[in-house]
Amino acid sequence: MSTSSNNRSSSYAIDPIFLDRWSPRAFDEKAVISDQELMTIFEAASWAPSSFNSQPWRFIYARRNTPEWSRLFDLLVPMNQGWAARASALIVLVSAKTAQPPGAPGPVPSYSHSLDAGAAWAHLALQATKLGWYTHAMAGFNVEDAYEALSVPADTFRVETAIAIGRQGDRSVLPPPLQEREQPNGRRPVEDLVMEGRFQS
Ligand SMILES: Cc1cc2nc3c(=O)[nH]c(=O)nc-3n(C[C@H](O)[C@H](O)[C@H](O)COP(=O)(O)O)c2cc1C
């Protein structure tokens, strides 16, 4: 069993980083993230495994109080804008839909580009945790508009998710309904998720 200072616990002994990472919405609007920290976080993400080592992930980012910020922030749904406005940076993760297998004459459609990008997101979130930053992924954004707003070529790339990154702030910055939800959640028992040999419903 492992426990974390944020009151999470696991049945089996896992590294504390997995429990320490969680997705707050209360961010400290005074926090400024440096280029060095952002690049460290992106570098960790880039060490994720991927099919054929194709590394299909791309990260489009904007730091708050820069001219780029509104281009990403304006894509978020209002509910996410409400709390992500205090994040230090926003990221839109996109993945390349094709990969170049070794020895193939050209790129072929990739079965796993979204899976690979998900692995990169996990690396990113864990490295951020190591550095004392918090991440919060968001499906709640205008994906269709993202392609044009961020100049993502839709024929070859898929917009995957948006991510807010910031220092944890006081929950009092949130409206009351979100204050109540501002705590680390739990997980299903791992035994419910694991099947030996074949799928069981
Ligand atoms: C792909 C993805 C999309 C998500 N979209 C949103 C969102 O739009 N708004 C939000 O408040 N949280 C969003 N979340 C956060 C999840 O609700 C959160 O990760 C989940 O409840 C597990 O909690 P934890 O990250 O604190 O462990 C998203 C998470 C992921 C991975």
Ligand as a Chemical Component Dictionary entry (heavy atoms), coordinates in Angstrom:
data_LIG
# 
_chem_comp.id                   LIG 
_chem_comp.type                 NON-POLYMER 
_chem_comp.pdbx_formal_charge   0 
_chem_comp.three_letter_code    LIG 
# 
loop_
_chem_comp_atom.comp_id 
_chem_comp_atom.atom_id 
_chem_comp_atom.alt_atom_id 
_chem_comp_atom.type_symbol 
_chem_comp_atom.charge 
_chem_comp_atom.model_Cartn_x 
_chem_comp_atom.model_Cartn_y 
_chem_comp_atom.model_Cartn_z 
_chem_comp_atom.pdbx_ordinal 
LIG C1  C1  C 0 -8.410  13.865 -21.890 1  
LIG C2  C2  C 0 -8.940  14.508 -20.646 2  
LIG C3  C3  C 0 -9.921  15.479 -20.756 3  
LIG C4  C4  C 0 -10.407 16.126 -19.621 4  
LIG N1  N1  N 0 -11.299 17.166 -19.768 5  
LIG C5  C5  C 0 -11.605 17.938 -18.693 6  
LIG C6  C6  C 0 -12.353 19.136 -18.859 7  
LIG O1  O1  O 0 -12.712 19.539 -19.977 8  
LIG N2  N2  N 0 -12.622 19.865 -17.759 9  
LIG C7  C7  C 0 -12.208 19.497 -16.506 10 
LIG O2  O2  O 0 -12.482 20.230 -15.551 11 
LIG N3  N3  N 0 -11.483 18.362 -16.316 12 
LIG C8  C8  C 0 -11.159 17.580 -17.375 13 
LIG N4  N4  N 0 -10.375 16.455 -17.221 14 
LIG C9  C9  C 0 -9.863  16.088 -15.889 15 
LIG C10 C10 C 0 -10.418 14.747 -15.401 16 
LIG O3  O3  O 0 -11.730 14.921 -14.932 17 
LIG C11 C11 C 0 -9.488  14.199 -14.308 18 
LIG O4  O4  O 0 -8.233  13.923 -14.863 19 
LIG C12 C12 C 0 -10.064 12.906 -13.701 20 
LIG O5  O5  O 0 -11.211 13.192 -12.933 21 
LIG C13 C13 C 0 -9.049  12.222 -12.788 22 
LIG O6  O6  O 0 -8.661  13.104 -11.771 23 
LIG P1  P1  P 0 -7.133  13.439 -11.497 24 
LIG O7  O7  O 0 -6.519  13.923 -12.788 25 
LIG O8  O8  O 0 -7.166  14.535 -10.434 26 
LIG O9  O9  O 0 -6.468  12.187 -11.002 27 
LIG C14 C14 C 0 -9.916  15.777 -18.338 28 
LIG C15 C15 C 0 -8.924  14.771 -18.245 29 
LIG C16 C16 C 0 -8.441  14.155 -19.378 30 
LIG C17 C17 C 0 -7.327  13.134 -19.230 31 
# 
loop_
_chem_comp_bond.comp_id 
_chem_comp_bond.atom_id_1 
_chem_comp_bond.atom_id_2 
_chem_comp_bond.value_order 
_chem_comp_bond.pdbx_ordinal 
LIG C1  C2  SING 1  
LIG C2  C3  SING 2  
LIG C2  C16 DOUB 3  
LIG C3  C4  DOUB 4  
LIG C4  N1  SING 5  
LIG C4  C14 SING 6  
LIG N1  C5  DOUB 7  
LIG C5  C6  SING 8  
LIG C5  C8  SING 9  
LIG C6  O1  DOUB 10 
LIG C6  N2  SING 11 
LIG N2  C7  SING 12 
LIG C7  O2  DOUB 13 
LIG C7  N3  SING 14 
LIG N3  C8  DOUB 15 
LIG C8  N4  SING 16 
LIG N4  C9  SING 17 
LIG N4  C14 SING 18 
LIG C9  C10 SING 19 
LIG C10 O3  SING 20 
LIG C10 C11 SING 21 
LIG C11 O4  SING 22 
LIG C11 C12 SING 23 
LIG C12 O5  SING 24 
LIG C12 C13 SING 25 
LIG C13 O6  SING 26 
LIG O6  P1  SING 27 
LIG P1  O7  DOUB 28 
LIG P1  O8  SING 29 
LIG P1  O9  SING 30 
LIG C14 C15 DOUB 31 
LIG C15 C16 SING 32 
LIG C16 C17 SING 33 
# 
